[in-house]
Amino acid sequence: MEAQQLRLLCLALAGAYEDWPFGPETTVFKVGVTGGKAKMFALSSLDEDASAISLKCEPALAEQLRAAHVEITGAYHLNKKHWNGVDCNGSLPESMIADMIEDSYDLVVASLPLRDRERLGWQRLPPR
C-alpha cells in the first residue's frame, strides 16, 4: 500500500486530521472535535520508499497479529502493549491494513468523552 493511500484512509475517518508534533518527517493522525481534546490514532513517516504505520490495538489482538504476520511488530517508540508497527510494503492485504486503521480509530474514539463521540457521529460497533 502506498503512503498516499494510508494518508487518505486515515483522513477519511470522521474528525481525523494530520499534525506534525515531532517534525515534518512524521505525520500524526489525530481525531477530535473543535473544543475537545484530540488523540492520536496513527503515526507514519509516509515515506514513499518505505510505507509503514503505527496503529493502536487491543493487547491480546496485537500479540496474535504479531505472531501471525512478520509485517506486524511492536511499534517503534510507542507502548508495544497497545501499539503495532505495520509494514505496508509486504504481503498484508490492503483490506486488512484498512481494518487495522479503523480499529485503531475506534479504540481511540471510544476513549473520548460522550459529547465528542456524539459530535463525531460515532457509535460503538458490535465485536466482529
C-alpha positions in Angstrom: 0.0 0.0 0.0 1.4 3.4 -0.9 1.8 6.2 1.5 -0.8 8.4 -0.1 -3.4 5.5 0.3 -2.5 5.3 4.0 -3.0 9.0 4.3 -6.4 9.0 2.6 -7.6 6.1 4.7 -6.8 7.9 7.9 -8.2 11.2 6.8 -11.5 9.7 5.6 -12.5 9.0 9.2 -14.8 11.5 10.9 -12.9 14.2 12.8 -9.5 12.9 11.6 -6.7 15.3 10.8 -2.9 15.5 10.3 -0.5 17.0 12.7 3.3 17.2 12.9 4.3 17.5 16.6 7.5 15.6 16.1 8.7 17.5 13.0 7.8 17.5 9.3 9.1 13.9 8.7 6.5 12.2 10.9 2.8 12.6 10.3 0.5 12.0 13.3 -3.2 11.3 12.6 -5.4 12.5 15.4 -9.2 12.5 16.0 -11.1 15.2 17.9 -13.7 17.8 17.7 -13.5 21.6 18.0 -13.1 22.5 21.6 -12.3 18.9 22.6 -9.0 17.1 23.3 -7.6 15.4 20.2 -6.0 12.0 20.5 -3.5 10.1 18.2 -4.7 7.0 16.4 -2.0 6.6 13.8 1.6 7.7 13.2 3.6 7.3 10.0 6.6 8.7 8.2 4.6 8.4 4.9 7.9 7.8 3.1 7.3 6.8 -0.5 10.1 4.2 -0.3 9.0 2.5 3.0 5.3 2.8 3.8 4.7 1.9 7.4 2.2 3.0 10.0 1.9 2.6 13.8 -1.6 1.8 15.0 -3.3 1.3 18.3 -4.6 -2.3 19.0 -6.2 -4.3 21.8 -3.3 -6.0 23.6 -4.4 -9.6 23.1 -5.1 -9.0 19.4 -1.8 -7.2 19.0 0.1 -10.3 20.2 -1.9 -12.5 17.8 -1.3 -10.3 14.8 2.5 -10.2 15.5 2.6 -14.0 15.9 0.8 -14.5 12.6 2.3 -11.8 10.4 6.0 -10.9 10.1 5.0 -7.4 8.8 3.4 -6.6 12.2 5.7 -5.8 15.1 5.7 -3.7 18.3 5.6 0.0 17.3 8.9 1.8 17.5 8.9 4.4 20.3 5.4 3.6 21.4 3.9 1.3 24.1 4.3 -2.1 22.5 1.5 -3.5 24.5 -1.0 -1.2 22.8 0.6 -0.2 19.5 1.6 -2.2 16.5 4.0 -1.2 13.7 2.7 -2.3 10.4 5.0 -2.7 7.3 2.7 -1.9 4.4 5.2 -2.9 1.7 4.8 -6.6 2.4 2.2 -9.1 1.7 -0.6 -7.9 4.0 -3.9 -7.4 2.1 -4.9 -3.7 1.8 -8.3 -4.6 3.3 -6.5 -5.9 6.4 -4.5 -2.7 6.8 -7.7 -0.6 6.3 -9.4 -2.7 9.0 -6.5 -2.1 11.4 -6.6 1.6 10.8 -10.4 1.6 11.5 -9.9 -0.5 14.6 -7.2 1.9 15.9 -9.5 4.9 15.3 -12.4 3.1 17.0 -10.3 2.3 20.1 -9.2 6.0 20.4 -12.7 7.4 19.7 -14.2 5.1 22.3 -12.0 6.8 24.9 -13.2 10.3 24.0 -15.9 11.9 26.2 -19.5 11.0 25.2 -20.2 14.6 23.9 -17.2 14.3 21.5 -18.3 10.8 20.3 -21.8 12.2 19.6 -20.4 15.2 17.7 -18.4 12.7 15.5 -21.5 10.6 14.9 -19.6 7.6 16.2 -21.3 4.6 17.7 -19.6 1.5 19.1 -19.9 -1.3 16.7 -20.5 -4.9 18.0 -17.4 -7.1 18.2 -16.6 -9.0 15.0 
